[in-house]
Amino acid sequence: MNSDPIGTCWHCRRRLGAADYGREASCPGCGKSTRVCRNCRHYAPGRPNDCVEPIAERVLEKDRANFCEFFEASDNPAASEAKAAAEALRRTAEDLFK
């Protein structure tokens, strides 16, 4: 693992360095793929393609390695998911009152 952590594993919350985010890299803690949508700072459940990047290619399995060129490691993947879910709920509630 790289000595300078840049992100956190979406599954086990282990700190990960830049070298841990290769296309075929796995988390040293849990063995799950690391270069996945759920580990990306752009991951946003409820948005189209569950991503804030509107031109990103569609990825069906958010917990499997992919080739997305917009990937950026997230330091707090669970917070990103919670924030996106809250935004989706807010948008849904606003749509009810339009």
C-alpha positions in Angstrom: 0.0 0.0 0.0 1.2 3.5 -0.8 2.3 5.5 2.3 0.0 8.5 1.4 -3.7 7.4 1.7 -5.9 9.1 -0.9 -9.1 7.1 -0.3 -11.1 4.6 1.6 -12.4 1.1 0.6 -16.1 1.2 0.0 -16.5 -2.3 1.6 -14.2 -2.5 4.6 -13.3 1.2 5.1 -9.5 0.5 4.9 -7.4 3.5 3.9 -6.0 3.1 0.4 -3.1 4.8 -1.5 -2.8 5.7 -5.2 -1.2 2.3 -6.0 -4.3 0.5 -4.6 -6.6 1.9 -7.3 -5.2 0.1 -10.4 -7.6 -1.5 -12.9 -7.1 -4.9 -11.5 -6.2 -3.9 -8.0 -8.0 -5.3 -4.9 -8.3 -3.9 -1.4 -5.6 -5.5 0.8 -8.1 -5.7 3.6 -11.1 -7.4 2.1 -10.1 -8.4 -1.4 -12.8 -6.4 -3.2 -12.0 -4.5 -6.4 -11.0 -0.9 -5.7 -11.4 0.9 -9.0 -15.2 0.7 -8.9 -18.1 3.2 -9.0 -18.8 2.7 -5.3 -15.3 3.9 -4.5 -15.5 7.0 -6.7 -16.2 10.5 -5.5 -18.6 10.9 -8.5 -20.8 8.0 -7.4 -24.3 9.3 -6.6 -27.2 6.7 -6.3 -30.4 8.1 -7.7 -28.7 10.2 -10.4 -28.8 9.0 -14.0 -26.2 6.1 -14.2 -25.7 6.7 -10.4 -23.0 9.3 -11.4 -22.7 13.0 -11.2 -20.7 13.0 -14.5 -23.4 13.3 -17.2 -21.1 12.0 -20.0 -19.7 9.0 -18.2 -20.2 5.6 -19.9 -22.9 3.5 -18.3 -21.7 1.0 -15.8 -24.2 -1.6 -14.7 -22.3 -3.3 -11.8 -21.2 -0.6 -9.4 -19.0 -2.9 -7.3 -16.9 -4.4 -10.2 -13.8 -2.9 -11.7 -14.4 -0.7 -14.8 -12.5 1.5 -17.2 -14.3 4.8 -16.4 -12.0 7.7 -17.2 -13.7 10.0 -14.6 -12.8 7.8 -11.7 -11.5 9.7 -8.6 -10.9 7.9 -5.3 -13.3 8.9 -2.6 -12.0 9.5 0.9 -15.5 8.8 2.4 -17.6 6.6 0.0 -20.4 6.0 2.6 -20.8 9.8 3.0 -21.0 10.2 -0.7 -23.8 7.6 -0.9 -25.7 9.1 2.0 -25.5 12.7 0.5 -26.6 11.4 -2.9 -29.5 9.5 -1.3 -30.6 12.6 0.6 -30.4 14.7 -2.5 -32.5 12.2 -4.4 -35.2 12.2 -1.7 -35.2 16.0 -1.7 -35.7 16.1 -5.5 -38.5 13.6 -5.2 -40.2 15.6 -2.5 -39.8 18.8 -4.6 -41.3 17.1 -7.6 -44.4 16.3 -5.6 -45.1 20.0 -5.0 -44.6 21.2 -8.5 
